[in-house]
């Protein structure tokens, strides 16, 4: 068994309005930040998972991402699995 | 006949619902804790409003895995009447009993106000006490009630008469002014407005009474 480290980035689908992102963009403009044409807020989830091999780790993490961390109706997710296994 | 009211950690409309069903309509109710798995003797299930599991991750995302909901899923599949209000509606979409998702209100405000709705009951068993295109007033109280679904799903809902409640004046940016939808079979209804807060004239209106009164037909 090895520990696999991963990051799952969850973002609203491009077609879904992000009111929190819009409000933050408006505040950034008031702060004096110029040229900001896009600001969308997502969520980053750090995971450490114990698995016998990378393939198993990936399939578990995909299940986690697609069925719990993100709601595919409104969100996209991207899984980044750190290369190589790490000892606990 | 007993109506099951699901109680999650963070539910806060469970007692309002009990008052509406018992105090206003004289029905008997049983609280079903999220870890319960026994639905025996239950004729209908209500998922009340609130903030189940603190709305962590997404509204309803954690609640979906509550042991009691496995039973509710099976109950709904068998045709049992299931009603999800506000957070309960969010849970129904997360668990896949209803399509789509509820997202942050367009203007970010938590909106708490009476809302005029247009009812199109179709085959929804919960709404048979209303006339087609009847206008009613239920309170809303939510920050995440903007209904979203892809274009195909919206068209399907529309074509199959599943958009049973629309806002007369859209408060949150919801697609197609959707305030509530029902399952194709008509037994599962999810809505953001609170009918249980519109059952007692002392609260300023009783338009919600007929929705919950549909349960009397089960007796």
Interface residues (C-beta under 8 A of the other chain):
Chain A: X16 X17 X18 X19 X20 X23 X68 X69 X71 X73 X74
Chain B: X57 X58 X61 X65 X93 X94 X99 X100 X101 X103 X104 X105 X106 X107 X108 X146 X148 X149 X150 X173
